[in-house]
């Protein structure tokens, strides 16, 4: 199998900023059906999905804040990791 260069920029784009809905699913705060319902509402409104899920009483404000914190930490960790990878190339 031939060696392939890792496209760091592409990789960063793919995992740099996970969507809050994905994080809510991953942490079992919502179901796929609940996310689908929220996204359907979002199509007709210009409201962030987190606020919609709170209004629908699917998640609490505290749960949203917790996941937003995780989201921002992922962004920071990934940025630091890729900066280190770029130095190695």
C-alpha positions in Angstrom: 0.0 0.0 0.0 1.6 3.3 -1.0 2.2 6.0 1.5 -0.2 8.8 1.4 0.4 12.3 2.6 -1.9 13.4 5.4 -3.8 16.4 4.2 -3.9 18.3 7.5 -6.0 21.1 6.2 -8.7 18.8 5.0 -8.6 16.7 8.2 -8.8 19.9 10.3 -11.9 21.0 8.3 -13.6 17.7 8.9 -13.3 17.5 12.7 -12.3 21.1 13.7 -15.8 22.2 14.8 -18.3 19.5 15.4 -21.9 20.6 15.2 -23.8 20.9 18.4 -26.4 18.4 17.2 -23.7 15.8 16.7 -22.3 16.4 20.1 -25.8 16.1 21.7 -26.3 12.8 19.9 -22.9 11.5 20.9 -23.4 12.3 24.5 -26.9 10.7 24.4 -28.6 14.0 25.4 -31.0 13.6 22.4 -32.2 11.0 20.0 -31.8 11.1 16.2 -35.6 11.6 16.0 -35.4 14.6 18.4 -32.6 16.1 16.4 -34.6 15.6 13.2 -37.6 17.3 14.8 -35.5 20.2 15.9 -33.9 20.6 12.4 -37.3 20.6 10.8 -38.3 23.5 13.1 -35.0 25.2 12.2 -35.8 25.1 8.5 -38.7 27.5 9.1 -36.9 29.7 11.7 -33.6 31.4 12.0 -32.9 30.0 15.5 -29.9 28.0 16.6 -30.7 24.3 17.1 -29.7 24.4 20.7 -32.3 27.1 21.4 -34.9 25.1 19.5 -34.2 22.0 21.5 -34.5 24.0 24.8 -37.9 25.5 23.6 -39.1 21.9 22.8 -38.0 20.9 26.3 -35.7 18.2 24.9 -32.6 19.6 26.6 -32.0 22.1 29.4 -30.0 25.3 29.2 -27.3 23.6 31.4 -27.0 20.7 29.1 -26.5 23.1 26.1 -23.9 25.1 28.0 -22.1 21.9 28.9 -22.0 20.7 25.3 -21.0 24.2 24.0 -18.1 24.1 26.4 -17.1 20.7 25.1 -17.4 22.0 21.5 -15.1 24.9 22.2 -12.6 22.7 23.9 -12.6 20.3 21.0 -11.8 23.2 18.7 -8.9 24.3 20.9 -7.4 20.8 21.3 -7.7 20.1 17.6 -6.1 23.4 16.7 -3.2 22.7 19.0 -2.8 19.1 17.8 -2.7 20.1 14.1 -0.2 22.9 14.8 2.1 20.3 16.3 1.5 18.0 13.3 2.3 20.8 10.8 5.6 21.3 12.6 6.5 17.7 12.0 6.0 17.9 8.2 
